[in-house]
């Protein structure tokens, strides 16, 4: 019986050695798997953080782009609104000038004196003996809306104060002032309300625009 002890001890040692090696190998494998898992987890977290930063930067860039586009759109809309307002104000100013000119040139005394000048001294020295048509507002010659004495004062010119060859005519195209036409020469001198208003506007409106834009003081 005693001769079997060394064999039994050897077997036990071999078993213990195999067990220990197995345990060590299992522990090493477990450590490796754990390290791999930790490394993978760290990589996943790092990738997730990187993607999150990228998305954050992308979202910030998009927000900044939208904000910049919105500000540009607002700035453009504001400029357009100012331009439209300036245009409307200028147009109203031109209409105001036109009304003032019409009011002034519709005065029968002014028209009467204007016709006398055109038919008198100017006719003798410049127009001479040419056939001339002087056109004035229909309201001054044919419409009953004008006071009778004013209309008669204008009508009296054609019979008593105008030289031969000068004819006073009415037209609905003129509200105030007069328009002189040399028949043979096909030449016209426009002193109507529109012409006077246009001339005044050419001189005054640019300065009015400059005042609106702040480049010139009133």
PyMOL commands that set and color helices and strands:
alter all, ss='L'
color gray80, all
select helices_A, chain A and resi 2-105+108-119+121-127+138-141+148-161+193-213
alter helices_A, ss='H'
color red, helices_A
select strands_A, chain A and resi 132-137+166-171+177-182+187-192
alter strands_A, ss='S'
color yellow, strands_A
deselect
rebuild
show_as cartoon
